Amino acid sequence: MGAQADTVFLNGQVITVNGRNDIAEALAVKDGAIVFVGANAGARQLAQGAEVVDLKGRSLIPGFTDVHEHILVRGGNELGVDCRSPGVKSIEDIKALIAARAKITPKGGWIRGWGYDHSKLAEGRHPDRFDLDEAAPDHKVLIVRVCCHIAAFNTNALRHAGAADEALKELAGGPVGQRNGVNNGVMFENACMEVLSTAQPSLEEMVDSLAVVSGMLLKEGITCCHDAGGHGAPSMKAFQKAVELERIKTRIITMLFALVGESTEFSNLYINSGIYTGFGNDRLKLGPVKIMIDGSSSGPTAATMEEYASAPGNHGLLSLTQEYIDDIVLRAHVAGYQMTTHAVGDKAVIMFLDAVEKALKAHPRQDHRHRIEHCAMVGHNPDIISRIRRLGVIPAAQPIFLYEFGDGYIRNFGQKRGGGMFPSASLLKAGIPVAGSSDCPVTFSNPLLNIHVAVNRETQTGQLIGPDERVSVADAIRMFTYNAAYASFDEKKRGSLETGKFADLAVLSEPLLNVSPKAIKDVVVDMTFIDGQKLYERQA
């Protein structure tokens, strides 16, 4: 049997997520790797001198991977003003929170808020510069909508960005909100990204943000996270510093994505550098080059082929031209990069697939694993799904969006398109390895809630949305484990419980395969291990 183990897990529902979806009783770990998966009797032979964990029937699963989460933004939000809390019902409530923060923030400093949803505020509109000026006239203030594609800035923040002109109606190709014909500081899409690029936190603030979010990820059983960007070039140093100082424990894969103001230069420097996707190590690794083609599903500003059901004539917003997409996809592809894009609406997805097809025709490349972040509005169109399969593109999906935003999908896009949002079943049946993610802080990061929604497809209000797209519990688990590892070329190292792979593990509070589908969201993580080291344990 070999050397004795460091840790042995017995009496469990060991969900291996291997090619046969085997369920074992026990697992053993030695020197950070899995050395045994099988029956209790075999594991007990390795248990002398080892720490023994009696699972008592609970599930042991591969640690979750979230392939699209803005972890730096999430950590920063935790240190900022929470405009999403249950007590926030109106713009007046937001103003009160901003005013309270102003009392403890040096004059001239930044006050950052996040998470408001104008559709849920009593006033039924976005907070704007005039509201924020009233709350904190001596500070620079920004608050980001829950979708992260729209933000409001006060006058001092706009002046800092050079965007305070009262006549301004567009910036960097994105709309600027108006109140009585005056720039009201509400920025949409490219305009939002342009102004946000001037409000970067310091290196120390970013490292602190990562330290805050580290514990949150481990509590959720997340052992690897792909950061989907937001702070551009400065974030790379923050990640390296946080990993070196062990202030973040989760494995990190970074996407090369910057806000509009620096996106072209930032991406080009990497594409032309000679390094490519995979550079780094098992703690911090370079992932794909990311672009953003359209808007959000909840804004809603996603770019669609058909007009919105809620707004005839509206087809959403495009952030990039086909020419730009073709150029950067080709150059990144040739340089050896995995390429990905934010594409929610079917129009945006088609534009990216067109670019990938052109790149592959000009420069054939096996196993490129180019991705589409979100890939939401494709369930109503089998031709798009067939094309994704043919081109070998991996969707990075967020079933959890249906939970918080699903009612709005039906309202904005109609039953057919709304019900086909995030069509996990159709994609998986086509042989496409859908990878799971949350896009937190846009919505909740909890992988178990995400799995719950993939299985049940119910909104927070209980509305069933696209029942034909429900998947099995086993398939949902695979999306957040093996498929997620596959999305970053790591399936030989992690993502399933097999000998030789990293001992990245999560112990759940229940035997997940035996839980009622409606109760999956109530299951929690009891322990999280990375390289066999227990980094989180739930306190009773």
CORKAKA-V283466 format. One record per residue. N is the residue number from 0. BURIAL is I if it has 16 or more other ideal C-beta (glycine too) atoms within 10 Angstrom, else O. D_CENTER is the distance of its C-alpha to the mean C-alpha in Angstrom with 1 decimal. Layout:
n=N burial=BURIAL d_center=D_CENTER
n=N burial=BURIAL d_center=D_CENTER
//
This chain:
n=0 burial=O d_center=40.8
n=1 burial=O d_center=40.4
n=2 burial=O d_center=39.6
n=3 burial=O d_center=38.8
n=4 burial=I d_center=35.2
n=5 burial=I d_center=33.5
n=6 burial=I d_center=31.8
n=7 burial=I d_center=32.6
n=8 burial=I d_center=30.8
n=9 burial=I d_center=33.3
n=10 burial=I d_center=33.7
n=11 burial=I d_center=30.2
n=12 burial=I d_center=28.2
n=13 burial=I d_center=26.7
n=14 burial=I d_center=24.1
n=15 burial=I d_center=24.2
n=16 burial=I d_center=22.0
n=17 burial=I d_center=24.5
n=18 burial=O d_center=25.9
n=19 burial=O d_center=28.2
n=20 burial=I d_center=25.9
n=21 burial=O d_center=28.6
n=22 burial=O d_center=28.8
n=23 burial=I d_center=30.7
n=24 burial=I d_center=32.3
n=25 burial=I d_center=31.8
n=26 burial=I d_center=30.0
n=27 burial=I d_center=31.3
n=28 burial=I d_center=29.8
n=29 burial=I d_center=31.7
n=30 burial=O d_center=30.8
n=31 burial=O d_center=27.0
n=32 burial=I d_center=27.2
n=33 burial=I d_center=27.8
n=34 burial=I d_center=31.5
n=35 burial=I d_center=32.3
n=36 burial=I d_center=30.8
n=37 burial=I d_center=33.4
n=38 burial=O d_center=36.0
n=39 burial=O d_center=37.0
n=40 burial=O d_center=40.3
n=41 burial=O d_center=38.8
n=42 burial=I d_center=36.4
n=43 burial=O d_center=39.3
n=44 burial=O d_center=41.2
n=45 burial=I d_center=38.6
n=46 burial=I d_center=38.4
n=47 burial=O d_center=41.5
n=48 burial=O d_center=40.4
n=49 burial=I d_center=36.7
n=50 burial=O d_center=34.6
n=51 burial=I d_center=34.5
n=52 burial=I d_center=31.7
n=53 burial=O d_center=33.1
n=54 burial=I d_center=30.2
n=55 burial=O d_center=32.7
n=56 burial=O d_center=31.1
n=57 burial=I d_center=27.5
n=58 burial=I d_center=24.7
n=59 burial=I d_center=23.8
n=60 burial=I d_center=20.7
n=61 burial=I d_center=18.7
n=62 burial=I d_center=16.2
n=63 burial=I d_center=12.7
n=64 burial=I d_center=10.2
n=65 burial=I d_center=6.4
n=66 burial=I d_center=6.1
n=67 burial=I d_center=2.8
n=68 burial=I d_center=2.7
n=69 burial=I d_center=5.8
n=70 burial=I d_center=8.2
n=71 burial=I d_center=11.2
n=72 burial=I d_center=10.8
n=73 burial=I d_center=10.1
n=74 burial=I d_center=13.2
n=75 burial=I d_center=15.1
n=76 burial=I d_center=14.7
n=77 burial=O d_center=16.2
n=78 burial=O d_center=19.1
n=79 burial=I d_center=19.4
n=80 burial=I d_center=20.8
n=81 burial=O d_center=19.1
n=82 burial=I d_center=19.8
n=83 burial=I d_center=17.9
n=84 burial=O d_center=20.3
n=85 burial=O d_center=22.6
n=86 burial=O d_center=25.5
n=87 burial=I d_center=24.3
n=88 burial=O d_center=26.2
n=89 burial=O d_center=27.4
n=90 burial=I d_center=27.4
n=91 burial=O d_center=30.3
n=92 burial=I d_center=28.1
n=93 burial=I d_center=25.6
n=94 burial=I d_center=28.7
n=95 burial=O d_center=30.0
n=96 burial=I d_center=26.9
n=97 burial=I d_center=27.0
n=98 burial=O d_center=30.7
n=99 burial=O d_center=30.4
n=100 burial=I d_center=28.0
n=101 burial=I d_center=30.5
n=102 burial=O d_center=33.2
n=103 burial=O d_center=31.6
n=104 burial=I d_center=30.2
n=105 burial=O d_center=32.7
n=106 burial=O d_center=33.9
n=107 burial=O d_center=32.2
n=108 burial=O d_center=29.0
n=109 burial=I d_center=25.5
n=110 burial=I d_center=24.3
n=111 burial=I d_center=20.5
n=112 burial=I d_center=19.3
n=113 burial=I d_center=16.1
n=114 burial=I d_center=15.2
n=115 burial=I d_center=18.3
n=116 burial=I d_center=18.7
n=117 burial=I d_center=22.0
n=118 burial=O d_center=22.6
n=119 burial=O d_center=23.0
n=120 burial=I d_center=25.2
n=121 burial=O d_center=29.0
n=122 burial=O d_center=29.7
n=123 burial=O d_center=27.4
n=124 burial=O d_center=26.4
n=125 burial=I d_center=24.2
n=126 burial=I d_center=25.5
n=127 burial=I d_center=27.1
n=128 burial=I d_center=28.9
n=129 burial=O d_center=32.0
n=130 burial=I d_center=30.4
n=131 burial=I d_center=28.7
n=132 burial=I d_center=32.0
n=133 burial=O d_center=33.8
n=134 burial=I d_center=31.5
n=135 burial=I d_center=31.5
n=136 burial=O d_center=33.9
n=137 burial=O d_center=34.2
n=138 burial=I d_center=30.5
n=139 burial=I d_center=27.7
n=140 burial=I d_center=25.2
n=141 burial=I d_center=21.9
n=142 burial=I d_center=19.7
n=143 burial=I d_center=16.4
n=144 burial=I d_center=15.9
n=145 burial=I d_center=13.2
n=146 burial=I d_center=11.7
n=147 burial=I d_center=11.8
n=148 burial=I d_center=14.1
n=149 burial=I d_center=17.2
n=150 burial=I d_center=18.8
n=151 burial=I d_center=22.4
n=152 burial=I d_center=24.5
n=153 burial=I d_center=28.0
n=154 burial=I d_center=30.9
n=155 burial=I d_center=30.8
n=156 burial=I d_center=27.2
n=157 burial=I d_center=28.2
n=158 burial=O d_center=31.3
n=159 burial=I d_center=29.3
n=160 burial=I d_center=27.3
n=161 burial=O d_center=30.5
n=162 burial=I d_center=29.4
n=163 burial=I d_center=31.8
n=164 burial=O d_center=34.2
n=165 burial=O d_center=35.1
n=166 burial=O d_center=35.6
n=167 burial=I d_center=32.1
n=168 burial=O d_center=30.6
n=169 burial=O d_center=28.2
n=170 burial=I d_center=26.4
n=171 burial=I d_center=24.9
n=172 burial=O d_center=25.1
n=173 burial=I d_center=23.2
n=174 burial=I d_center=25.1
n=175 burial=I d_center=26.3
n=176 burial=I d_center=27.2
n=177 burial=O d_center=30.8
n=178 burial=O d_center=33.0
n=179 burial=O d_center=36.6
n=180 burial=O d_center=36.1
n=181 burial=I d_center=34.7
n=182 burial=I d_center=31.3
n=183 burial=I d_center=29.7
n=184 burial=I d_center=26.8
n=185 burial=I d_center=24.1
n=186 burial=I d_center=22.2
n=187 burial=I d_center=20.2
n=188 burial=I d_center=17.8
n=189 burial=I d_center=19.6
n=190 burial=I d_center=21.9
n=191 burial=I d_center=19.2
n=192 burial=I d_center=17.5
n=193 burial=I d_center=21.1
n=194 burial=I d_center=22.1
n=195 burial=I d_center=19.0
n=196 burial=I d_center=19.8
n=197 burial=I d_center=23.0
n=198 burial=I d_center=21.6
n=199 burial=I d_center=20.0
n=200 burial=I d_center=20.3
n=201 burial=O d_center=22.6
n=202 burial=O d_center=22.0
n=203 burial=O d_center=23.2
n=204 burial=I d_center=20.9
n=205 burial=I d_center=17.8
n=206 burial=I d_center=19.1
n=207 burial=I d_center=19.8
n=208 burial=I d_center=16.3
n=209 burial=I d_center=15.1
n=210 burial=I d_center=18.0
n=211 burial=I d_center=17.0
n=212 burial=I d_center=13.5
n=213 burial=I d_center=14.9
n=214 burial=O d_center=16.9
n=215 burial=I d_center=14.3
n=216 burial=I d_center=12.2
n=217 burial=I d_center=15.6
n=218 burial=I d_center=16.7
n=219 burial=I d_center=14.0
n=220 burial=I d_center=15.1
n=221 burial=I d_center=12.1
n=222 burial=I d_center=14.1
n=223 burial=I d_center=11.8
n=224 burial=I d_center=8.4
n=225 burial=I d_center=7.4
n=226 burial=I d_center=7.2
n=227 burial=I d_center=6.4
n=228 burial=I d_center=9.6
n=229 burial=I d_center=11.5
n=230 burial=I d_center=14.7
n=231 burial=I d_center=15.9
n=232 burial=O d_center=18.8
n=233 burial=O d_center=19.5
n=234 burial=I d_center=16.2
n=235 burial=I d_center=17.5
n=236 burial=O d_center=20.5
n=237 burial=I d_center=18.6
n=238 burial=I d_center=16.6
n=239 burial=I d_center=19.9
n=240 burial=I d_center=21.8
n=241 burial=I d_center=19.6
n=242 burial=I d_center=19.8
n=243 burial=O d_center=23.5
n=244 burial=O d_center=24.2
n=245 burial=O d_center=22.3
n=246 burial=I d_center=20.5
n=247 burial=I d_center=17.2
n=248 burial=I d_center=17.8
n=249 burial=I d_center=14.6
n=250 burial=I d_center=14.6
n=251 burial=I d_center=12.5
n=252 burial=I d_center=11.8
n=253 burial=I d_center=11.6
n=254 burial=I d_center=11.1
n=255 burial=I d_center=14.2
n=256 burial=I d_center=13.2
n=257 burial=I d_center=15.4
n=258 burial=I d_center=16.3
n=259 burial=I d_center=19.1
n=260 burial=I d_center=22.0
n=261 burial=I d_center=21.4
n=262 burial=I d_center=19.2
n=263 burial=O d_center=22.2
n=264 burial=O d_center=23.9
n=265 burial=I d_center=20.9
n=266 burial=I d_center=19.8
n=267 burial=O d_center=23.5
n=268 burial=O d_center=24.4
n=269 burial=I d_center=22.2
n=270 burial=I d_center=23.1
n=271 burial=O d_center=26.8
n=272 burial=O d_center=26.7
n=273 burial=O d_center=27.4
n=274 burial=O d_center=24.5
n=275 burial=I d_center=21.7
n=276 burial=I d_center=18.6
n=277 burial=O d_center=19.2
n=278 burial=O d_center=21.1
n=279 burial=I d_center=20.9
n=280 burial=O d_center=21.2
n=281 burial=O d_center=19.6
n=282 burial=I d_center=18.3
n=283 burial=I d_center=16.9
n=284 burial=I d_center=16.6
n=285 burial=I d_center=16.2
n=286 burial=I d_center=13.7
n=287 burial=I d_center=13.9
n=288 burial=I d_center=15.1
n=289 burial=I d_center=12.8
n=290 burial=I d_center=14.5
n=291 burial=I d_center=13.8
n=292 burial=I d_center=16.4
n=293 burial=I d_center=16.2
n=294 burial=I d_center=15.1
n=295 burial=I d_center=13.2
n=296 burial=I d_center=14.0
n=297 burial=I d_center=15.1
n=298 burial=I d_center=16.9
n=299 burial=I d_center=18.0
n=300 burial=I d_center=18.2
n=301 burial=I d_center=16.9
n=302 burial=I d_center=19.6
n=303 burial=I d_center=21.7
n=304 burial=I d_center=24.9
n=305 burial=O d_center=26.5
n=306 burial=O d_center=26.9
n=307 burial=I d_center=25.1
n=308 burial=I d_center=27.1
n=309 burial=O d_center=26.9
n=310 burial=O d_center=28.0
n=311 burial=O d_center=30.4
n=312 burial=O d_center=30.3
n=313 burial=O d_center=26.7
n=314 burial=I d_center=24.5
n=315 burial=I d_center=21.6
n=316 burial=I d_center=20.9
n=317 burial=I d_center=20.6
n=318 burial=I d_center=19.6
n=319 burial=I d_center=21.2
n=320 burial=O d_center=24.3
n=321 burial=O d_center=24.8
n=322 burial=O d_center=26.9
n=323 burial=O d_center=24.3
n=324 burial=I d_center=21.7
n=325 burial=I d_center=24.5
n=326 burial=O d_center=25.5
n=327 burial=I d_center=22.4
n=328 burial=I d_center=21.3
n=329 burial=I d_center=24.8
n=330 burial=I d_center=25.1
n=331 burial=I d_center=21.9
n=332 burial=I d_center=22.9
n=333 burial=O d_center=26.4
n=334 burial=I d_center=25.3
n=335 burial=O d_center=23.5
n=336 burial=I d_center=19.9
n=337 burial=I d_center=17.2
n=338 burial=I d_center=16.1
n=339 burial=I d_center=13.1
n=340 burial=I d_center=12.6
n=341 burial=I d_center=10.8
n=342 burial=I d_center=13.2
n=343 burial=I d_center=13.3
n=344 burial=I d_center=17.0
n=345 burial=I d_center=19.4
n=346 burial=I d_center=21.2
n=347 burial=I d_center=18.3
n=348 burial=I d_center=17.6
n=349 burial=I d_center=21.4
n=350 burial=I d_center=21.6
n=351 burial=I d_center=19.2
n=352 burial=I d_center=21.0
n=353 burial=O d_center=24.2
n=354 burial=I d_center=23.3
n=355 burial=I d_center=22.3
n=356 burial=O d_center=25.5
n=357 burial=I d_center=27.6
n=358 burial=I d_center=26.2
n=359 burial=I d_center=26.9
n=360 burial=O d_center=30.3
n=361 burial=O d_center=31.2
n=362 burial=O d_center=29.9
n=363 burial=O d_center=29.4
n=364 burial=O d_center=26.9
n=365 burial=O d_center=26.3
n=366 burial=O d_center=23.0
n=367 burial=I d_center=21.0
n=368 burial=I d_center=17.8
n=369 burial=I d_center=16.5
n=370 burial=I d_center=13.2
n=371 burial=I d_center=12.1
n=372 burial=I d_center=8.5
n=373 burial=I d_center=9.0
n=374 burial=I d_center=12.7
n=375 burial=I d_center=13.4
n=376 burial=I d_center=17.1
n=377 burial=I d_center=18.9
n=378 burial=I d_center=20.3
n=379 burial=I d_center=23.5
n=380 burial=I d_center=24.2
n=381 burial=O d_center=25.2
n=382 burial=O d_center=26.2
n=383 burial=I d_center=22.6
n=384 burial=I d_center=21.5
n=385 burial=O d_center=24.6
n=386 burial=I d_center=23.9
n=387 burial=I d_center=20.4
n=388 burial=O d_center=22.2
n=389 burial=O d_center=25.1
n=390 burial=O d_center=23.1
n=391 burial=I d_center=21.0
n=392 burial=I d_center=17.6
n=393 burial=I d_center=14.6
n=394 burial=I d_center=12.2
n=395 burial=I d_center=8.5
n=396 burial=I d_center=8.7
n=397 burial=I d_center=7.7
n=398 burial=I d_center=11.2
n=399 burial=I d_center=10.6
n=400 burial=I d_center=10.8
n=401 burial=I d_center=14.4
n=402 burial=I d_center=15.1
n=403 burial=I d_center=14.8
n=404 burial=I d_center=15.4
n=405 burial=I d_center=17.4
n=406 burial=I d_center=20.7
n=407 burial=I d_center=20.0
n=408 burial=I d_center=19.1
n=409 burial=I d_center=22.6
n=410 burial=O d_center=24.2
n=411 burial=I d_center=22.8
n=412 burial=I d_center=22.7
n=413 burial=I d_center=25.4
n=414 burial=O d_center=25.6
n=415 burial=O d_center=25.3
n=416 burial=I d_center=22.3
n=417 burial=I d_center=20.6
n=418 burial=I d_center=21.3
n=419 burial=I d_center=20.0
n=420 burial=I d_center=16.5
n=421 burial=I d_center=13.9
n=422 burial=I d_center=17.1
n=423 burial=I d_center=16.2
n=424 burial=I d_center=19.9
n=425 burial=I d_center=21.2
n=426 burial=I d_center=18.9
n=427 burial=I d_center=19.7
n=428 burial=O d_center=23.3
n=429 burial=O d_center=23.5
n=430 burial=O d_center=22.6
n=431 burial=I d_center=19.1
n=432 burial=I d_center=16.8
n=433 burial=I d_center=13.7
n=434 burial=I d_center=10.8
n=435 burial=I d_center=8.7
n=436 burial=I d_center=5.1
n=437 burial=I d_center=4.3
n=438 burial=I d_center=2.6
n=439 burial=I d_center=5.2
n=440 burial=I d_center=7.8
n=441 burial=I d_center=8.1
n=442 burial=I d_center=8.9
n=443 burial=I d_center=9.6
n=444 burial=I d_center=7.8
n=445 burial=I d_center=11.0
n=446 burial=I d_center=10.9
n=447 burial=I d_center=14.5
n=448 burial=I d_center=14.0
n=449 burial=I d_center=11.5
n=450 burial=I d_center=14.3
n=451 burial=I d_center=16.8
n=452 burial=I d_center=15.6
n=453 burial=I d_center=15.5
n=454 burial=I d_center=19.0
n=455 burial=I d_center=20.4
n=456 burial=I d_center=18.7
n=457 burial=I d_center=20.1
n=458 burial=I d_center=19.0
n=459 burial=O d_center=19.7
n=460 burial=O d_center=23.1
n=461 burial=O d_center=23.9
n=462 burial=O d_center=23.9
n=463 burial=O d_center=23.4
n=464 burial=I d_center=21.4
n=465 burial=I d_center=22.0
n=466 burial=O d_center=23.6
n=467 burial=O d_center=24.3
n=468 burial=I d_center=20.6
n=469 burial=I d_center=20.6
n=470 burial=I d_center=20.2
n=471 burial=O d_center=21.9
n=472 burial=I d_center=20.6
n=473 burial=O d_center=21.1
n=474 burial=I d_center=19.1
n=475 burial=I d_center=16.1
n=476 burial=I d_center=16.4
n=477 burial=I d_center=16.7
n=478 burial=I d_center=13.4
n=479 burial=I d_center=11.7
n=480 burial=I d_center=14.5
n=481 burial=I d_center=16.7
n=482 burial=I d_center=14.8
n=483 burial=I d_center=11.7
n=484 burial=I d_center=14.4
n=485 burial=I d_center=16.1
n=486 burial=I d_center=13.3
n=487 burial=I d_center=14.1
n=488 burial=I d_center=17.9
n=489 burial=I d_center=18.0
n=490 burial=I d_center=19.3
n=491 burial=O d_center=22.7
n=492 burial=I d_center=21.6
n=493 burial=I d_center=19.2
n=494 burial=I d_center=17.5
n=495 burial=I d_center=20.8
n=496 burial=I d_center=23.7
n=497 burial=I d_center=26.4
n=498 burial=O d_center=29.0
n=499 burial=O d_center=28.3
n=500 burial=I d_center=24.5
n=501 burial=I d_center=22.8
n=502 burial=I d_center=23.4
n=503 burial=I d_center=19.8
n=504 burial=I d_center=20.3
n=505 burial=I d_center=19.6
n=506 burial=I d_center=22.5
n=507 burial=I d_center=22.0
n=508 burial=I d_center=24.4
n=509 burial=I d_center=25.6
n=510 burial=I d_center=26.3
n=511 burial=I d_center=23.3
n=512 burial=O d_center=25.2
n=513 burial=O d_center=28.0
n=514 burial=I d_center=26.2
n=515 burial=O d_center=26.7
n=516 burial=O d_center=23.7
n=517 burial=O d_center=23.8
n=518 burial=O d_center=23.7
n=519 burial=I d_center=20.6
n=520 burial=I d_center=18.7
n=521 burial=O d_center=21.5
n=522 burial=I d_center=21.0
n=523 burial=O d_center=19.8
n=524 burial=I d_center=19.5
n=525 burial=I d_center=22.8
n=526 burial=I d_center=22.3
n=527 burial=I d_center=19.9
n=528 burial=I d_center=21.4
n=529 burial=I d_center=20.4
n=530 burial=I d_center=23.3
n=531 burial=I d_center=25.3
n=532 burial=O d_center=25.2
n=533 burial=O d_center=24.5
n=534 burial=I d_center=22.2
n=535 burial=I d_center=21.6
n=536 burial=O d_center=24.1
n=537 burial=O d_center=24.1
n=538 burial=O d_center=27.2
n=539 burial=O d_center=29.3
//
